[in-house]
Amino acid sequence: MPAQVKSIEDYGTQRSFSIVKRFVIPETASRDQERKEFKEMLNYLEKYKEIKIILCEKVDRITRNFKDAAKLDDWLNEDSERQIHFVKQSLIIHKNAKSHEKFQWDIYVALARQYSNNLSEETKKGLFEKAEEGWYPGNSKRGYKTIGGIGSKTWILDNSPDSEVPFIKKAFELYANSNWSLKKLREEMFKEGWKQKNGKPIPKSTLAFTLKDIFYRKQFNWRGKVYNGNHERLISDEIFEIVQKKLQGKAQPRYRTHNHLFKGMITCENCGCSITAEIQKGHTYYHCTHFKPCDQKKFVREEEIEKQVLGCFDEIAIKDKETLKLTTESLKESHAEEMDYHNQALTALNKRYQTLQRRLDELYIDKLDRRITIEKYEELGTQFRKEQEETRQELVKHENANINYFELGANLLELSSKAKEIYLKRELIEDKRRLLNLIFLNLTLKDGFVRKTYQKPFQIISERVKNGNLLRGLDSNQDTILQRNVSYH
């Protein structure tokens, strides 16, 4: 945004820096665009090694993932003169930065990553809400088309001259009332005129998928759950059931499943295969599946694994209450800045959307007045509508995303301190598994011992707790510096 660019340039002017190159990413940029710009910046720094300083408004403007943060760390560590200045956060990171400054950098990256994840999570939540309302959130269904934009998309039958509706109906009817194989049905449907754009017959796999799709009986499957749809039915329940029985040929065997606590969460440290569970004499035991050659044959009881995992919670428990309080207060202060940025982002996106709408209106007038050709009108109209839809999607994500950094950070710190207590109070296995997946990135088993890798935010906290203090490395004369630096965090 212009305000961000000006803030950085003013900062550089005050310190007599000479700005030699600007890397600007629009708020509406895709993740691929962000990655491309970031890579170009690193390549530029590699080419011009005399450049020692990067200026950036805030941490989450330069990276929202740990992989890129590691690349920046590598760049800094190659030369002690190199620095990254985060203007709005009054944070300067370099090779010899103090421990508490590096901790701030780590936490900022962790929160930025969480914010990025929240944008994605809110999009998923919106899709689930759409499914609950009875509208399929997916992209395409043969024989149907969508109308309406983001938030109001609905499905209707495609009654265009090129519609596949007649062929789909015919395929269901022929298969239900004959003893044909899918190969034979494919041949007959090709004779009827159902073919691909290249003129070839519909693939047998596509035909089988179509005949199994419950969408045509006014239902749909979204993320493992079946919903009743609001779209128009194409196939009756009776015909659909007959087709399914013929496709199956015979009843499928049923397997009994158990909801084990650590099911699918642990791998064998020796061979990398999954650790599976089985019940013997009333107890659950875990062992390697041995899908690959492996000499680990030990069976470990679930209670023993759970005991070891509970011990891991002590490694992320913050016992320094004063530091915890100080850090929580600093998060509250920084939240006001995040809200300001969030509102700026929404304003810019709304402005962009209105600009595109104005261009579409003007384009229509130009077409009526014959100032442009029909071909040019359609070309530019398609381009503007695509950009407008992308902008609208960004608006929806930003409006729905949880941008409360204070609440996010405070909950993170509280969870690390009370993880064991929360776990022990949970009675349902699914609740316990959800908590374990939140804290642990990976669990492995070897010779009866569990080894763990924490999710990045908890890894940062565990390293600080291990050394005795979240903000270690400060002497008693640095209270004022601590207060000032932490307040930005």
C-alpha positions as CSV (number, residue, x, y, z in Angstrom):
1,M,0.0,0.0,0.0
2,P,1.2,3.6,-0.6
3,A,1.1,4.3,3.1
4,Q,3.4,1.3,3.8
5,V,5.9,2.4,1.1
6,K,6.0,6.0,2.4
7,S,6.6,4.7,6.0
8,I,9.5,2.6,4.9
9,E,11.0,5.4,2.7
10,D,10.7,7.9,5.6
11,Y,12.5,5.5,7.9
12,G,15.3,5.1,5.4
13,T,15.6,8.9,4.9
14,Q,15.9,9.5,8.6
15,R,18.8,7.1,8.8
16,S,20.5,8.4,5.5
17,F,19.9,5.0,3.8
18,S,20.0,4.9,0.0
19,I,17.1,2.8,-1.3
20,V,18.4,1.0,-4.4
21,K,15.5,-1.4,-5.2
22,R,11.9,-1.7,-4.2
23,F,10.0,-5.0,-4.1
24,V,6.2,-4.4,-3.9
25,I,3.5,-7.1,-3.6
26,P,-0.2,-6.1,-4.1
27,E,-2.6,-7.1,-1.4
28,T,-4.5,-9.1,-3.9
29,A,-1.5,-11.0,-5.0
30,S,-1.7,-14.8,-5.1
31,R,0.7,-17.0,-3.0
32,D,2.6,-17.8,-6.2
33,Q,3.1,-14.1,-6.9
34,E,4.3,-13.6,-3.4
35,R,6.8,-16.4,-3.7
36,K,8.0,-15.1,-7.1
37,E,8.7,-11.6,-5.7
38,F,10.4,-13.0,-2.6
39,K,12.6,-15.2,-4.8
40,E,13.5,-12.2,-7.0
41,M,14.5,-10.3,-3.9
42,L,16.9,-13.0,-2.7
43,N,18.4,-13.3,-6.2
44,Y,18.9,-9.6,-6.3
45,L,20.7,-9.7,-2.9
46,E,22.9,-12.6,-4.2
47,K,23.9,-10.6,-7.2
48,Y,24.6,-7.3,-5.4
49,K,26.4,-8.5,-2.3
50,E,27.3,-4.9,-1.3
51,I,23.7,-4.4,-0.2
52,K,23.6,-5.1,3.5
53,I,20.2,-3.9,4.7
54,I,16.6,-4.9,4.0
55,L,13.8,-2.5,5.1
56,C,10.3,-4.0,5.7
57,E,7.2,-2.6,7.4
58,K,6.5,-5.8,9.5
59,V,7.6,-9.4,9.6
60,D,4.4,-10.7,8.0
61,R,5.0,-8.4,5.0
62,I,8.2,-10.3,4.0
63,T,7.3,-13.9,5.0
64,R,4.4,-16.0,6.3
65,N,6.2,-19.3,6.4
66,F,9.2,-20.9,8.2
67,K,10.9,-22.0,5.0
68,D,11.4,-18.4,3.8
69,A,12.3,-17.2,7.3
70,A,15.1,-19.8,7.3
71,K,16.4,-18.4,4.0
72,L,16.5,-14.9,5.5
73,D,18.3,-16.3,8.5
74,D,20.9,-17.9,6.2
75,W,21.4,-14.5,4.4
76,L,21.9,-12.7,7.7
77,N,24.3,-15.3,9.1
78,E,26.6,-15.1,6.1
79,D,27.7,-11.5,7.0
80,S,27.6,-9.8,10.4
81,E,26.9,-6.4,8.7
82,R,23.7,-7.6,7.2
83,Q,20.4,-6.4,8.8
84,I,16.7,-6.6,8.4
85,H,14.8,-3.5,9.8
86,F,11.1,-4.0,10.6
87,V,10.0,-0.4,10.6
88,K,6.6,-0.6,12.4
89,Q,7.8,-3.1,15.0
90,S,11.0,-1.3,15.8
91,L,12.9,-4.6,15.4
92,I,16.3,-5.0,13.8
93,I,17.5,-8.6,13.2
94,H,21.1,-9.4,12.4
95,K,23.7,-12.2,13.0
96,N,24.5,-11.0,16.5
97,A,21.1,-9.9,17.6
98,K,20.2,-10.6,21.2
99,S,18.3,-13.7,22.2
100,H,15.1,-11.8,23.0
101,E,15.2,-10.1,19.6
102,K,15.5,-13.4,17.8
103,F,12.7,-14.7,20.0
104,Q,10.5,-11.8,18.8
105,W,11.4,-12.7,15.2
106,D,10.5,-16.4,15.7
107,I,7.1,-15.6,17.3
108,Y,6.2,-13.0,14.7
109,V,6.9,-15.6,11.9
110,A,4.8,-18.2,13.8
111,L,1.9,-15.8,14.2
112,A,2.1,-14.7,10.5
113,R,2.0,-18.3,9.5
114,Q,-1.0,-18.9,11.7
115,Y,-2.8,-15.9,10.1
116,S,-2.1,-17.3,6.7
117,N,-3.5,-20.6,7.8
118,N,-6.6,-18.9,9.2
119,L,-7.3,-17.3,5.8
120,S,-7.4,-20.7,4.3
121,E,-9.4,-22.1,7.3
122,E,-12.0,-19.4,6.9
123,T,-12.4,-20.3,3.2
124,K,-13.0,-23.9,4.1
125,K,-15.5,-22.9,6.8
126,G,-17.4,-20.9,4.2
127,L,-17.5,-23.9,2.0
128,F,-18.9,-26.1,4.8
129,E,-21.6,-23.5,5.5
130,K,-22.5,-23.6,1.9
131,A,-22.8,-27.4,2.0
132,E,-25.0,-27.1,5.1
133,E,-27.3,-24.9,3.2
134,G,-27.7,-27.6,0.5
135,W,-25.5,-26.2,-2.2
136,Y,-22.5,-28.1,-3.5
137,P,-19.3,-26.0,-2.9
138,G,-17.3,-27.7,-5.6
139,N,-16.4,-26.5,-9.1
140,S,-18.0,-28.6,-11.8
141,K,-20.7,-31.3,-12.4
142,R,-21.5,-32.7,-15.8
143,G,-25.0,-31.6,-16.9
144,Y,-25.1,-28.6,-14.5
145,K,-23.9,-25.1,-14.3
146,T,-23.6,-22.4,-11.6
147,I,-25.1,-19.0,-11.4
148,G,-24.3,-16.2,-8.9
149,G,-21.0,-15.2,-7.4
150,I,-19.1,-15.9,-4.2
151,G,-21.4,-16.5,-1.3
152,S,-24.5,-16.9,-3.6
153,K,-23.5,-19.6,-6.1
154,T,-26.3,-22.1,-6.9
155,W,-26.6,-25.0,-9.3
156,I,-29.1,-25.3,-12.1
157,L,-29.5,-27.8,-15.0
158,D,-27.6,-26.9,-18.1
159,N,-30.2,-26.6,-20.9
160,S,-27.8,-25.3,-23.5
161,P,-27.6,-27.0,-27.0
162,D,-24.3,-28.6,-26.0
163,S,-25.7,-29.9,-22.6
164,E,-24.7,-33.4,-21.5
165,V,-28.1,-33.8,-19.6
166,P,-29.8,-36.0,-22.2
167,F,-26.7,-38.3,-22.5
168,I,-26.4,-38.7,-18.7
169,K,-30.1,-39.6,-18.4
170,K,-29.8,-42.1,-21.3
171,A,-26.7,-43.7,-19.8
172,F,-28.5,-44.3,-16.4
173,E,-31.6,-45.7,-18.2
174,L,-29.7,-48.0,-20.5
175,Y,-27.4,-49.4,-17.8
176,A,-30.4,-50.0,-15.4
177,N,-32.5,-51.8,-18.0
178,S,-29.8,-54.0,-19.7
179,N,-27.0,-56.4,-18.9
180,W,-24.4,-54.3,-20.6
181,S,-20.9,-53.9,-19.4
182,L,-19.4,-50.4,-19.0
183,K,-17.5,-51.0,-22.2
184,K,-20.6,-51.8,-24.1
185,L,-22.5,-48.8,-22.6
186,R,-19.6,-46.6,-23.6
187,E,-19.8,-47.8,-27.2
188,E,-23.6,-47.2,-27.3
189,M,-23.3,-43.7,-25.8
190,F,-20.7,-42.8,-28.4
191,K,-23.2,-43.9,-31.1
192,E,-25.8,-41.6,-29.4
193,G,-23.4,-38.7,-29.8
194,W,-21.8,-38.4,-26.3
195,K,-18.1,-37.7,-26.9
196,Q,-15.2,-35.6,-25.6
197,K,-14.2,-32.3,-27.2
198,N,-11.6,-34.1,-29.2
199,G,-14.2,-36.3,-30.7
200,K,-13.2,-39.5,-28.8
201,P,-15.6,-41.6,-26.7
202,I,-16.1,-40.7,-23.0
203,P,-13.5,-42.6,-21.0
204,K,-14.8,-45.7,-19.2
205,S,-13.5,-44.3,-15.9
206,T,-15.5,-41.1,-16.4
207,L,-18.6,-43.0,-17.3
208,A,-18.3,-45.1,-14.1
209,F,-17.7,-42.0,-12.0
210,T,-20.8,-40.4,-13.4
211,L,-23.0,-43.4,-12.8
212,K,-21.8,-43.5,-9.1
213,D,-22.3,-39.8,-8.5
214,I,-25.1,-39.1,-6.0
215,F,-25.3,-35.6,-7.2
216,Y,-27.8,-36.8,-9.9
217,R,-30.2,-38.0,-7.2
218,K,-30.2,-34.6,-5.5
219,Q,-27.4,-35.3,-3.0
220,F,-23.7,-34.6,-2.8
221,N,-20.6,-35.7,-0.8
222,W,-18.5,-33.0,0.7
223,R,-15.4,-33.8,2.7
224,G,-16.7,-37.3,3.7
225,K,-20.3,-36.2,4.6
226,V,-23.4,-36.7,2.5
227,Y,-25.8,-33.7,2.2
228,N,-29.2,-33.3,0.6
229,G,-29.0,-30.8,-2.2
230,N,-31.2,-28.0,-3.3
231,H,-30.4,-28.5,-7.0
232,E,-32.8,-30.1,-9.4
233,R,-32.9,-33.9,-9.5
234,L,-31.8,-35.6,-12.7
235,I,-32.2,-39.4,-11.8
236,S,-34.9,-41.1,-9.7
237,D,-33.8,-42.9,-6.5
238,E,-35.2,-46.2,-8.0
239,I,-33.0,-46.1,-11.2
240,F,-30.0,-44.8,-9.2
241,E,-30.2,-47.8,-6.7
242,I,-30.5,-50.3,-9.6
243,V,-27.4,-48.9,-11.2
244,Q,-25.4,-49.0,-8.0
245,K,-26.2,-52.7,-7.4
246,K,-25.2,-53.6,-10.9
247,L,-21.9,-51.6,-10.6
248,Q,-21.1,-53.3,-7.3
249,G,-21.8,-56.8,-8.6
250,K,-21.9,-58.1,-5.0
251,A,-22.0,-56.8,-1.5
252,Q,-18.8,-55.3,-0.3
253,P,-17.2,-56.8,2.9
254,R,-17.4,-54.8,6.0
255,Y,-14.5,-54.3,8.4
256,R,-14.7,-53.4,12.0
257,T,-12.7,-50.3,12.9
258,H,-11.5,-49.1,16.3
259,N,-11.0,-45.5,17.3
260,H,-7.6,-45.9,18.9
261,L,-6.1,-42.8,20.6
262,F,-2.9,-42.7,18.5
263,K,-4.3,-44.1,15.3
264,G,-2.4,-42.7,12.3
265,M,-0.3,-40.4,14.4
266,I,2.9,-42.3,14.9
267,T,5.5,-43.7,12.5
268,C,8.3,-46.2,13.0
269,E,11.6,-44.5,13.5
270,N,13.5,-47.4,11.9
271,C,11.7,-47.8,8.6
272,G,9.2,-44.9,8.4
273,C,6.1,-47.1,8.1
274,S,3.0,-46.5,10.1
275,I,2.6,-47.7,13.6
276,T,-0.6,-49.7,13.9
277,A,-2.7,-50.7,16.9
278,E,-4.4,-54.0,17.9
279,I,-6.3,-55.2,21.0
280,Q,-4.9,-58.1,22.9
281,K,-6.4,-59.4,26.2
282,G,-8.3,-56.1,26.7
283,H,-5.3,-53.8,26.1
284,T,-4.3,-51.8,23.1
285,Y,-0.8,-52.4,21.8
286,Y,1.1,-50.5,19.1
287,H,3.7,-51.9,16.7
288,C,5.3,-51.4,13.3
289,T,3.3,-52.5,10.3
290,H,6.5,-53.9,8.7
291,F,5.5,-52.9,5.2
292,K,9.2,-52.4,4.7
293,P,12.0,-54.5,6.1
294,C,12.3,-53.5,9.8
295,D,13.9,-55.2,12.9
296,Q,11.6,-53.3,15.4
297,K,9.3,-56.0,16.8
298,K,8.5,-54.5,20.2
299,F,4.8,-54.1,21.1
300,V,4.1,-51.0,23.3
301,R,0.9,-50.5,25.4
302,E,-1.2,-47.4,24.7
303,E,-0.9,-46.4,28.4
304,E,2.9,-46.3,28.2
305,I,2.8,-44.1,25.0
306,E,0.3,-41.8,26.6
307,K,2.5,-41.5,29.7
308,Q,5.5,-40.4,27.6
309,V,3.4,-37.9,25.6
310,L,2.1,-36.4,28.8
311,G,5.7,-35.9,29.9
312,C,6.3,-33.8,26.7
313,F,3.7,-31.3,27.9
314,D,6.0,-30.3,30.7
315,E,8.6,-29.2,28.1
316,I,6.3,-26.4,26.8
317,A,4.8,-25.3,30.2
318,I,5.8,-21.7,30.8
319,K,6.5,-21.3,34.5
320,D,7.9,-17.8,34.4
321,K,4.6,-15.9,35.2
322,E,6.1,-12.5,35.0
323,T,7.4,-13.0,31.5
324,L,4.1,-14.6,30.5
325,K,2.2,-11.6,31.8
326,L,4.6,-9.2,30.0
327,T,4.4,-11.0,26.7
328,T,0.6,-11.2,26.9
329,E,0.3,-7.4,27.5
330,S,2.6,-6.7,24.6
331,L,0.4,-8.8,22.3
332,K,-2.6,-6.7,23.3
333,E,-0.8,-3.5,22.3
334,S,0.3,-4.8,18.9
335,H,-3.3,-5.9,18.1
336,A,-4.3,-2.3,17.5
337,E,-1.7,-2.1,14.7
338,E,-3.0,-5.3,13.1
339,M,-6.6,-4.0,13.1
340,D,-5.3,-0.8,11.4
341,Y,-3.6,-2.8,8.7
342,H,-6.7,-5.1,8.3
343,N,-9.0,-2.1,7.8
344,Q,-6.5,-0.6,5.2
345,A,-6.5,-3.9,3.3
346,L,-10.3,-4.0,3.2
347,T,-10.5,-0.4,2.0
348,A,-7.9,-1.1,-0.8
349,L,-9.7,-4.2,-1.9
350,N,-13.1,-2.5,-2.0
351,K,-11.6,0.4,-4.0
352,R,-10.1,-2.1,-6.4
353,Y,-13.5,-3.9,-6.8
354,Q,-15.4,-0.6,-7.5
355,T,-12.7,0.4,-10.0
356,L,-13.2,-2.8,-11.9
357,Q,-17.0,-2.4,-11.8
358,R,-16.6,1.1,-13.3
359,R,-14.4,-0.2,-16.0
360,L,-17.0,-2.9,-16.9
361,D,-19.8,-0.2,-17.0
362,E,-17.7,2.1,-19.3
363,L,-16.8,-0.9,-21.5
364,Y,-20.4,-1.6,-22.0
365,I,-21.1,2.0,-23.1
366,D,-18.2,1.8,-25.5
367,K,-19.7,-1.3,-27.0
368,L,-23.1,0.3,-27.4
369,D,-21.5,3.4,-29.0
370,R,-19.4,1.1,-31.3
371,R,-16.1,2.6,-30.1
372,I,-14.8,-1.0,-29.7
373,T,-15.4,-4.2,-31.5
374,I,-17.5,-7.1,-30.0
375,E,-14.3,-9.2,-29.8
376,K,-12.4,-6.5,-27.8
377,Y,-15.5,-6.1,-25.6
378,E,-15.6,-9.8,-24.8
379,E,-11.8,-10.0,-24.3
380,L,-11.6,-7.0,-21.9
381,G,-14.9,-8.0,-20.2
382,T,-13.6,-11.5,-19.4
383,Q,-10.3,-10.0,-18.0
384,F,-12.1,-7.4,-15.8
385,R,-14.6,-9.9,-14.5
386,K,-11.9,-12.4,-13.6
387,E,-9.9,-9.7,-11.7
388,Q,-13.1,-8.6,-10.0
389,E,-13.9,-12.2,-8.9
390,E,-10.4,-12.6,-7.5
391,T,-10.7,-9.3,-5.6
392,R,-14.1,-10.4,-4.2
393,Q,-12.6,-13.7,-3.0
394,E,-9.8,-11.8,-1.2
395,L,-12.5,-9.6,0.4
396,V,-14.4,-12.6,1.7
397,K,-11.3,-14.1,3.1
398,H,-10.2,-10.9,4.9
399,E,-13.6,-10.2,6.2
400,N,-14.0,-13.7,7.7
401,A,-10.4,-14.3,8.9
402,N,-9.7,-14.1,12.6
403,I,-7.1,-11.3,12.7
404,N,-7.1,-11.1,16.4
405,Y,-3.3,-11.5,17.0
406,F,-3.7,-10.7,20.7
407,E,-6.3,-13.5,21.2
408,L,-4.2,-15.9,19.0
409,G,-0.9,-15.2,20.8
410,A,-2.5,-15.2,24.3
411,N,-4.3,-18.5,23.6
412,L,-1.0,-20.0,22.3
413,L,0.8,-19.1,25.4
414,E,-2.0,-20.3,27.7
415,L,-2.3,-23.6,25.8
416,S,1.4,-24.3,26.2
417,S,1.1,-23.7,30.0
418,K,-2.1,-25.8,30.5
419,A,-1.8,-28.5,27.8
420,K,-1.5,-31.3,30.3
421,E,-4.4,-30.0,32.3
422,I,-6.6,-29.6,29.2
423,Y,-5.7,-33.1,27.9
424,L,-6.6,-34.8,31.2
425,K,-10.0,-33.1,31.4
426,R,-11.0,-34.4,27.9
427,E,-13.0,-37.6,28.0
428,L,-13.6,-38.0,24.2
429,I,-10.7,-39.6,22.2
430,E,-11.4,-37.2,19.3
431,D,-10.9,-34.2,21.6
432,K,-7.5,-35.6,22.8
433,R,-6.4,-36.4,19.3
434,R,-7.3,-32.8,18.2
435,L,-5.1,-31.4,20.9
436,L,-2.2,-33.7,20.1
437,N,-2.3,-32.8,16.4
438,L,-2.3,-29.1,17.4
439,I,0.9,-29.4,19.4
440,F,2.9,-32.2,17.7
441,L,4.1,-32.1,14.1
442,N,5.4,-35.7,14.2
443,L,5.6,-38.6,16.6
444,T,7.9,-41.6,16.1
445,L,8.4,-44.9,18.0
446,K,11.6,-46.8,18.6
447,D,12.3,-49.5,21.1
448,G,9.3,-48.5,23.2
449,F,10.3,-44.8,23.3
450,V,8.3,-42.0,21.7
451,R,10.2,-39.2,20.1
452,K,8.4,-36.0,19.1
453,T,8.7,-32.9,16.9
454,Y,6.6,-30.0,18.0
455,Q,4.6,-27.7,15.7
456,K,6.7,-24.6,15.1
457,P,5.2,-22.2,17.7
458,F,5.5,-24.9,20.4
459,Q,9.0,-25.7,19.3
460,I,10.0,-22.1,19.8
461,I,8.4,-22.1,23.3
462,S,10.0,-25.4,24.2
463,E,13.5,-24.2,23.3
464,R,13.0,-21.1,25.5
465,V,11.6,-23.0,28.4
466,K,14.5,-25.5,28.2
467,N,16.9,-22.6,28.7
468,G,14.9,-21.3,31.7
469,N,13.3,-18.1,30.3
470,L,11.2,-17.1,27.4
471,L,13.3,-13.9,26.9
472,R,16.6,-15.1,28.1
473,G,19.9,-13.3,27.8
474,L,19.1,-10.0,29.6
475,D,20.8,-8.7,32.6
476,S,19.2,-6.8,35.5
477,N,20.1,-3.4,34.0
478,Q,18.0,-4.0,30.8
479,D,14.5,-3.7,32.3
480,T,13.8,-0.6,30.3
481,I,15.0,-2.1,27.0
482,L,13.0,-5.3,27.7
483,Q,9.8,-3.2,28.3
484,R,10.3,-1.3,25.1
485,N,11.1,-4.2,22.8
486,V,8.5,-6.6,24.2
487,S,5.8,-4.0,23.8
488,Y,6.2,-4.1,20.0
489,H,5.9,-7.9,20.1
